[in-house]
Amino acid sequence: MDASDLDAGWRLSADPKVTIAAENVRLRYTVNRSKGGAWWRRGPKKAVTGPVLRGITLAAREGEMIGIVGLNGSGKSSLLRVLAGLQPATSGTVVASAQPQLLGVSAALVPELSGEENIWLGTLAMGMSPDDAYFAKERIEQLAGLGDAIRQPMNTYSSGMGARLRFAISVAADPEILMIDEALSTGDASFTERAKEAMHGLITRAGTVFLVSHAAKTIEDMCTRAIWLDSGTLIADGPADEVATMYRYYAHSIALGKDEAAKGALASATASHPPALSS
C-alpha cells in the first residue's frame, strides 16, 4: 500500500484525511548474551530476542495532536521511530501521506558552529530553499528564545537549549507529520507556551503531531488524543484528558507499589478506551 492508496482508501467518510496508519506492527530486538546470562562474561554468546511492540494498530488524521504516554521501556520512542520510517518493523504495515519528521535534526548540526549557523544547516538539510531558510531564521530564533547565545557554539549549550533550538528548526519546516520525543520537558514555561502555539499553528494548517512525554499533564494540556503503551502493548486510545488521567493513576499506583491497583487501572483503561483503527 502506498500514499495514493491511503489517500483514496481512507477518505470513504467525511472525516479528515488519514495521514499515517499502522496495522499490527510488531518489533523485536535481539541481543547477544553469554550462556551464563551476563553480557560481560567471556565465552560463547547466544542470541536472545524480546518484543518491543506487540501488534500496534492505529490511524492518525489531519488536525490531530496525539500524545503517547507510558512508563520507561513501554515502546514509545520505538513506535515513533517505526512510524517515521527510521526503524523497520519486524512485521506489520505502516503507510503515510507524507514523510514524517521526527524531531531532531542533530545529524545535520555541527556542535562547533553557532546556533545561528546551525539554523542554516538544519533548515537546508530539511529541504528548505535558501530564500525560505532566510525568512524562517527570525521566527526560529524567537521560538528557541536563546537570546545572545544563538551566536555561541552549540557545544556550549545546555541540553535544554539544544533541544529548544532543534524543536524550533523542525517546526519551521512546516512538516505535514511531526513527531516529538520528550523535547518539551527541557523548556521553561515561556518556551512551552511558544512551542504550544507553534504546534497548534501546524495543526491549523492540516498537520498531524505526535508527542511523546512521561508527563501526563503535558499530554493532557497539549493534545487532542492520547495513546497509552505498556510493555509494547496499546492499552488505550481516546481523548487526551481521559487517557492521561487513567495513566496518571496507574503510574502513581506503580510508584507506591500498589500492584493490584495498577493491574485494575490497566484493565479498566483497556475496557473503556479499547484501541481500534480509526477508519
Buried (B, 14 or more C-beta within 10 A) or exposed (E): EEEEEBBEEBEEEEEBBBBBBBBBBBBBEEEEBBEEEEEEEEEEEEEEEEBBBBBBBBBBBBBBBBBBBBBEEBBBBBBBBBBBEEBEBBEBEBBBBEEBBBBBBEEBBEEEBBBBBBBBBBBBBBEBEEEBBEEBBEEBBEBBBBEEBBEBBBEEBEEBBBBBBBBBBBBBBBBBBBBBBBBBEBBEEEBBEBBBEBBBEBBEEEBBBBBBBBBBEBBBBBBBBBBBBBBBBBBBBBBBBBBBBBBBBBBBBBEEEBEEBBEBBBEBBBEEBEBEEBE
